[in-house]
Amino acid sequence: MNKQTVFRSQIEDFLYHEATLLDEWRLDEWLELLTEDVIYEVPSTDAPNSTAKSALFLIADDATRIRARVKRLNDTQAHAEFPRSRTRRLITNVRIIEQTANEFSVTANFAVYRYRRNASLRQYVGRYFYRLRLANEQLLICERRAVLDPNELGLLGAVSFIL
C-alpha cells in the first residue's frame, strides 16, 4: 500500500475496525494500531480548539499513558470500568483533509452509545481528528483527538473508557 493506493474506503475500514476493537473491549489489540509517538486527546468541551499546553484537557495521553490507561481498564480492580461499559460506536462522514507521502489527516463524526451497569444510556457525540501514518503497508494512528459536541460534560458523566 502506498500513497497512490490508499483510498478513503480503506481509511473508513480502518476506523471501523478500530471502533470494533474498542466496542468489544479488545484494548490490547487496539494498542497495536498505535505508533510509538501517538497522542490521544479529548479537550474540554468549553475549549475544543485549544492545546493541552494552554488548557485543561479531559485526556491528554502519550504512548506511555495510553498503555497505563489500557492496563487500568483491563484490571478487574478498576472500579471505574468494572463491570465494563458496553459501547456501540457509529463512525460517519469520514474525510481525508490532507495527505503527505505517508501520513493522512482525517476527520470523522462519531456517536458513542454507552451503557454502564443498569444506568441509563449515555450518548457521546462529536468529531474525531486523526493523523494516520502508513508504515510497512499498514495504517497506524499517530494522533487521535475526540472533540465532544456538548457544551457541558456533566450530563454525560465521566469519560473513563476510550472515547
TAJOZI-V369307 format. One line per field, one symbol per residue. psi: psi as a letter, one per 30 degrees, with the letter a starting at -180 (. if undefined). Layout:
psi=???
//
This chain:
psi=kaefgjleeeeeeeeeeeeeeeeghieeeeeffklfglkkkjllffifgllffflkkekikaeeeeeeeeeeffkffjffhjlkkklkkkklhkkjfkkaegkkkklkllkkkkkjbgllkkkjkakkkkjkkjkhgkklkfkjkjjkekfkfeffaliflj.
//
